[in-house]
Amino acid sequence: QVLLVESGGGLVTPGGSLRLSCAASGFTVDYYNIGWFRQAPGKEREGVSCISSSDGRTNYADSVKGRFTISRDNAKNTAYLQMNSLKPEDTAVYYCSVNSAWGQGTQVTVSS
């Protein structure tokens, strides 16, 4: 059974940091690109970042460049999203996607 489980979300004040994890089971992530997405209330889901399987190349949405860092640990079958200097507009449910599978999402709320 292919399963992705996100964790690490929570409530943080502006300027704070969170580290999201995406743990995969039922398959190995080694051969797949990994993406992080988010969906804010009343808005469409948007791509945040992705990391390639072949060379580890990364891409970021302009809104998070310089603040977020995506990484992967193939040995742990897990991907991460380090989020620094968080802003209220980063508030959303964050999802990871690998091999056409999606996790259930983890809520990130940035508020004072």
BELBELZI-V484108 format. One record per helix or strand. SS is the DSSP state (@ for helix, = for strand). FROM is the first residue (numbers start at 0). LEN is the number of residues. Records with the same first field share a line. If there is no record, write none. Layout:
SS = FROM-LEN  FROM-LEN
This chain:
= = 2-5  9-3  17-8  33-6  45-6  57-3  67-6  77-6  91-7  100-2  105-5
@ = 28-3  73-3  87-3
